[in-house]
Amino acid sequence: MASKKKGKGGKTSSSKIANKKNNKLLKQGKVKKQKQLQIRKQRKGVREAAARGHINEKKEKVTDQEVEGEQNGELHKSDFKFFLSKGRDLSFANLPKQLKNEPRSRKRKPTSGEDDDLSRYEEVPRKLVNHDKNANMKMLLPIKGDSGKVITRMVEEIDEDEEGEHAEDMQDPEAVEEKPLRPLSNVELLVMRSRKLQERKQTIALLATSILENPQENIRRVRELRLMLNEKEPDLYITVRKLVMVSLMEVFKDIVPGYKIRLLTDKEKAQQLKKETRSLHEYECALLLNYKEYLEHLEMSIKGKMPNSKKQPVMEIPKDVSRSVSELACRCMCELLVHHPHFNYSSNIIAVLMPLMRRGAVLRDQVISTVTKVFREDKAGQVTLEIVRSIGRMVKACNYSVKPKVLDTLLALKIREVDLSTFGENQKVERRKEQLQRLSKKEKKRKKAMDKINQELQEVQATEDKKKKLKLHTEIIHAVFVTYFRILKNATQSVLLPSVLEGLARFAHLINIEFFDDLFKVFQSLITSGDLTYRESLHCVQTAFTILTGQGSALNIDPMTFYKQLYQMLFKVHAGRSSDDVPIILDCLDLMISRRRKQVSQQRILSYMKRLSTLTLQQMPHSVLGLLSTIRGLIQGFPCTDRLFDNEAEGSGVFRPDIEDPEHCNAQNSVVWELTLLQHHFHPVVRQYTAHISRMAPSTGEGQLAPNLARVAPKDLYRRYDLTQHILDTSIPAQVKTKKKKFQTSGFHSEELQSYMEKQCAAVPNLPGEDMMDIG
């Protein structure tokens, strides 16, 4: 027990006294001698214990070298022998009984002599009772019985050789007999699969719901949901991966922002940011990373490969399953492009989807419908320009062997205005460079400053977006015409020619005047060759007259070839498959006659009116109304048409409907007798319109047309009464119940006569059908 020393201010701890003593010895240089004295005391205590009989140890002389070795941490020979002794037992169970049962006292402090005895006793090594009998026994922790008595426990130690033999016996396969598992039935397997699938569905639903509730805080759940794309259960992995694909598509459609995310540079990351700003950047970075990984998975699935993990990047799956997964992945990617066309990686999505237009019908239809939606909904034009250029490159790379539907997607472009002056922009740039070279340094600096000021003013006035949009639309139309002209030049026999001609007819008002001469030469050669179908010829005529009525009105071009061509093709349009081409004919007639009144001869007007009246007898009602509206316009615009309503008019020659030239068919010697038949048409509006035209389309008085029909253009009238756009109500109305009226006779003035008549009626028996009558 360490002694305590009292000071002036109170008690001083033993540890403090010991520290002071050590510091004093350290200053005096006696630390080494003090350690040697302590070691000698320990050796002396060991010898005294050996002399009592606990340890049989030979007396050995402690040399200075051994003392130095012990100071350096080396073990003495006697200590080494002591630790190897078999009877050494350090358990507290074999202490003397008087030490076990000695009561503990907190108040009494042992004297220095007792303290020395206890320290000596603790230094004596413990020994098992009956050492010879229990030589191979190992002591365990004691336990306390019910009576409170301490029970010692010992187990037999196993040698290393015996332990190795025992382990070999345990590993012997003959000793353990494995029982084979009972095979599961199909019903049990199906139930097990449905249970596991239900668990996966619940997990997907929980993850998706938590993400949509708070995307910024639960962005880590996106990664958890994405990792479910690597499902490996043999009976679940296809279904689970499809479910996760669709779920992630819906999640990204909701949480993807409407702007493009820009990742921070290393310099920006090193800057100090606000907590909210930094958390937003971390959220955007994590979102973009998961979005990229998801798109890569969709791309691999579209190619028919099943991504698995980093160690096994691709899984082989059956062809039918691969086809269904590819179609689903394509649909997911298409939905993302439609809803977020201006987000990151949109260019990569376009690069993946465009080649699919050459694959199967399902994938091709999905991509075509997606491209059509993007063309109609894209307001900026950047994505549209990229898609149009991709289509042009694909058509050229495939040597024009693609489906016509691919080019038909360009008809969905909503471009009404372009900057035609930018087609010669390269020349402007060169002229501007020449002007800048002529300017001095001072003038160049001033011009640069003025350009900067003008740019800032445009930004304030919000005119920059309009100019940028107009420039993008111009580039889009330029890319479209490059594709069309390339096909006209190199592949006139291609199946894409009808789509090209239809596209040129749609965007003819946007064609630059520099291409007019070449286009008319190509159109005339195509028409004279006779290789075009009637629909392709209609598009040629429509495109030619669209150019002539617009920017090409000043050109010296004779369109007689196109008048003859349309006159010949009118009878090929009927109520069958070609009925849908009536709007093209109406457009052509409007461009050729209504907008060129001063340039059309009288014979040509009469020939077209006669042929249109004959054409009305073989059309559907809505087509008839469109053609009748065109005839009405000819009657009101050209007074010479009254000759077709006069039976007594005389002229030279006989009408020849078989002649293909409208100038020489003698139409002035015929009448529009077809109107008489149309007056008995089953459609009431057709009858009304025919009666109006039969009276030479009066604007007032008897026979005038109703205002709701008179002010409608031919094409609008065609659409209004189109039967394909209306659904007939074939339901039978419910029978209306009406109350049956009771027959009552008028009363008599004389009461006597009234009573007499009642008696007589009561005496007469009721006849069939008279029980409903009531006389009163």
Rosetta blueprint (number, residue, H / E / L):
1 M L
2 A L
3 S L
4 K L
5 K E
6 K E
7 G L
8 K L
9 G L
10 G L
11 K E
12 T E
13 S L
14 S H
15 S H
16 K H
17 I H
18 A H
19 N H
20 K H
21 K H
22 N H
23 N H
24 K H
25 L H
26 L H
27 K H
28 Q H
29 G L
30 K L
31 V H
32 K H
33 K H
34 Q H
35 K H
36 Q H
37 L H
38 Q H
39 I H
40 R H
41 K H
42 Q H
43 R H
44 K H
45 G H
46 V H
47 R H
48 E H
49 A H
50 A H
51 A H
52 R L
53 G L
54 H L
55 I L
56 N L
57 E L
58 K L
59 K L
60 E L
61 K L
62 V L
63 T L
64 D H
65 Q H
66 E H
67 V H
68 E H
69 G H
70 E H
71 Q H
72 N L
73 G L
74 E L
75 L L
76 H L
77 K H
78 S H
79 D H
80 F H
81 K H
82 F H
83 F H
84 L L
85 S L
86 K L
87 G L
88 R E
89 D L
90 L L
91 S L
92 F H
93 A H
94 N H
95 L L
96 P L
97 K H
98 Q H
99 L H
100 K H
101 N L
102 E L
103 P L
104 R L
105 S L
106 R L
107 K L
108 R L
109 K L
110 P L
111 T L
112 S H
113 G H
114 E H
115 D H
116 D H
117 D H
118 L H
119 S H
120 R H
121 Y H
122 E H
123 E H
124 V L
125 P L
126 R L
127 K E
128 L L
129 V L
130 N L
131 H L
132 D L
133 K L
134 N L
135 A L
136 N L
137 M E
138 K E
139 M E
140 L E
141 L E
142 P E
143 I E
144 K E
145 G L
146 D L
147 S L
148 G L
149 K L
150 V E
151 I E
152 T E
153 R E
154 M E
155 V E
156 E E
157 E L
158 I L
159 D L
160 E H
161 D H
162 E H
163 E H
164 G H
165 E H
166 H H
167 A H
168 E H
169 D H
170 M H
171 Q H
172 D L
173 P L
174 E L
175 A L
176 V L
177 E L
178 E L
179 K L
180 P L
181 L L
182 R L
183 P L
184 L L
185 S L
186 N H
187 V H
188 E H
189 L H
190 L H
191 V H
192 M H
193 R H
194 S H
195 R H
196 K H
197 L H
198 Q H
199 E H
200 R H
201 K H
202 Q H
203 T H
204 I H
205 A H
206 L H
207 L H
208 A H
209 T H
210 S H
211 I H
212 L H
213 E H
214 N L
215 P L
216 Q L
217 E L
218 N L
219 I L
220 R H
221 R H
222 V H
223 R H
224 E H
225 L H
226 R H
227 L H
228 M H
229 L H
230 N H
231 E L
232 K L
233 E L
234 P L
235 D L
236 L L
237 Y H
238 I H
239 T H
240 V H
241 R H
242 K H
243 L H
244 V H
245 M H
246 V H
247 S H
248 L H
249 M H
250 E H
251 V H
252 F H
253 K H
254 D H
255 I H
256 V L
257 P L
258 G L
259 Y L
260 K L
261 I L
262 R L
263 L L
264 L L
265 T L
266 D H
267 K H
268 E H
269 K H
270 A H
271 Q L
272 Q L
273 L L
274 K L
275 K H
276 E H
277 T H
278 R H
279 S H
280 L H
281 H H
282 E H
283 Y H
284 E H
285 C H
286 A H
287 L H
288 L H
289 L H
290 N H
291 Y H
292 K H
293 E H
294 Y H
295 L H
296 E H
297 H H
298 L H
299 E H
300 M H
301 S H
302 I H
303 K L
304 G L
305 K L
306 M E
307 P E
308 N L
309 S L
310 K L
311 K L
312 Q L
313 P L
314 V E
315 M E
316 E L
317 I L
318 P L
319 K H
320 D H
321 V H
322 S H
323 R H
324 S H
325 V H
326 S H
327 E H
328 L H
329 A H
330 C H
331 R H
332 C H
333 M H
334 C H
335 E H
336 L H
337 L H
338 V H
339 H H
340 H L
341 P L
342 H L
343 F L
344 N L
345 Y L
346 S H
347 S H
348 N H
349 I H
350 I H
351 A H
352 V H
353 L H
354 M H
355 P H
356 L H
357 M H
358 R H
359 R L
360 G L
361 A H
362 V H
363 L H
364 R H
365 D H
366 Q H
367 V H
368 I H
369 S H
370 T H
371 V H
372 T H
373 K H
374 V H
375 F H
376 R H
377 E H
378 D L
379 K L
380 A L
381 G L
382 Q H
383 V H
384 T H
385 L H
386 E H
387 I H
388 V H
389 R H
390 S H
391 I H
392 G H
393 R H
394 M H
395 V H
396 K H
397 A H
398 C L
399 N L
400 Y L
401 S L
402 V L
403 K L
404 P H
405 K H
406 V H
407 L H
408 D H
409 T H
410 L H
411 L H
412 A H
413 L L
414 K L
415 I L
416 R L
417 E L
418 V L
419 D L
420 L H
421 S H
422 T H
423 F H
424 G H
425 E H
426 N H
427 Q H
428 K H
429 V H
430 E H
431 R H
432 R H
433 K H
434 E H
435 Q H
436 L H
437 Q H
438 R H
439 L L
440 S L
441 K H
442 K H
443 E H
444 K H
445 K H
446 R H
447 K H
448 K H
449 A H
450 M H
451 D H
452 K H
453 I H
454 N H
455 Q H
456 E H
457 L H
458 Q H
459 E H
460 V H
461 Q H
462 A L
463 T L
464 E H
465 D H
466 K H
467 K H
468 K H
469 K H
470 L H
471 K H
472 L H
473 H H
474 T H
475 E H
476 I H
477 I H
478 H H
479 A H
480 V H
481 F H
482 V H
483 T H
484 Y H
485 F H
486 R H
487 I H
488 L H
489 K H
490 N H
491 A L
492 T L
493 Q L
494 S L
495 V L
496 L L
497 L H
498 P H
499 S H
500 V H
501 L H
502 E H
503 G H
504 L H
505 A H
506 R H
507 F L
508 A H
509 H H
510 L H
511 I L
512 N L
513 I H
514 E H
515 F H
516 F H
517 D H
518 D H
519 L H
520 F H
521 K H
522 V H
523 F H
524 Q H
525 S H
526 L H
527 I H
528 T H
529 S H
530 G L
531 D L
532 L L
533 T L
534 Y H
535 R H
536 E H
537 S H
538 L H
539 H H
540 C H
541 V H
542 Q H
543 T H
544 A H
545 F H
546 T H
547 I H
548 L H
549 T H
550 G L
551 Q H
552 G H
553 S H
554 A H
555 L L
556 N L
557 I L
558 D L
559 P L
560 M H
561 T H
562 F H
563 Y H
564 K H
565 Q H
566 L H
567 Y H
568 Q H
569 M H
570 L H
571 F H
572 K H
573 V L
574 H L
575 A L
576 G L
577 R H
578 S H
579 S H
580 D H
581 D H
582 V H
583 P H
584 I H
585 I H
586 L H
587 D H
588 C H
589 L H
590 D H
591 L H
592 M H
593 I L
594 S H
595 R H
596 R H
597 R H
598 K H
599 Q H
600 V L
601 S L
602 Q H
603 Q H
604 R H
605 I H
606 L H
607 S H
608 Y H
609 M H
610 K H
611 R H
612 L H
613 S H
614 T H
615 L H
616 T H
617 L H
618 Q H
619 Q L
620 M L
621 P H
622 H H
623 S H
624 V H
625 L H
626 G H
627 L H
628 L H
629 S H
630 T H
631 I H
632 R H
633 G H
634 L H
635 I H
636 Q H
637 G H
638 F L
639 P H
640 C H
641 T H
642 D H
643 R H
644 L H
645 F H
646 D L
647 N L
648 E L
649 A L
650 E L
651 G L
652 S L
653 G L
654 V L
655 F L
656 R L
657 P L
658 D L
659 I L
660 E L
661 D L
662 P L
663 E L
664 H L
665 C L
666 N L
667 A H
668 Q H
669 N H
670 S L
671 V L
672 V L
673 W L
674 E H
675 L H
676 T H
677 L H
678 L H
679 Q L
680 H L
681 H L
682 F L
683 H L
684 P H
685 V H
686 V H
687 R H
688 Q H
689 Y H
690 T H
691 A H
692 H H
693 I H
694 S H
695 R L
696 M L
697 A L
698 P L
699 S L
700 T L
701 G L
702 E L
703 G L
704 Q L
705 L L
706 A L
707 P H
708 N H
709 L H
710 A H
711 R L
712 V L
713 A L
714 P H
715 K H
716 D H
717 L H
718 Y H
719 R H
720 R H
721 Y L
722 D L
723 L H
724 T H
725 Q H
726 H L
727 I L
728 L L
729 D L
730 T L
731 S L
732 I L
733 P L
734 A L
735 Q L
736 V L
737 K L
738 T L
739 K L
740 K L
741 K L
742 K L
743 F L
744 Q L
745 T L
746 S L
747 G L
748 F L
749 H L
750 S L
751 E H
752 E H
753 L H
754 Q H
755 S H
756 Y H
757 M H
758 E H
759 K H
760 Q H
761 C H
762 A H
763 A H
764 V L
765 P L
766 N L
767 L L
768 P L
769 G L
770 E L
771 D L
772 M L
773 M L
774 D L
775 I L
776 G L
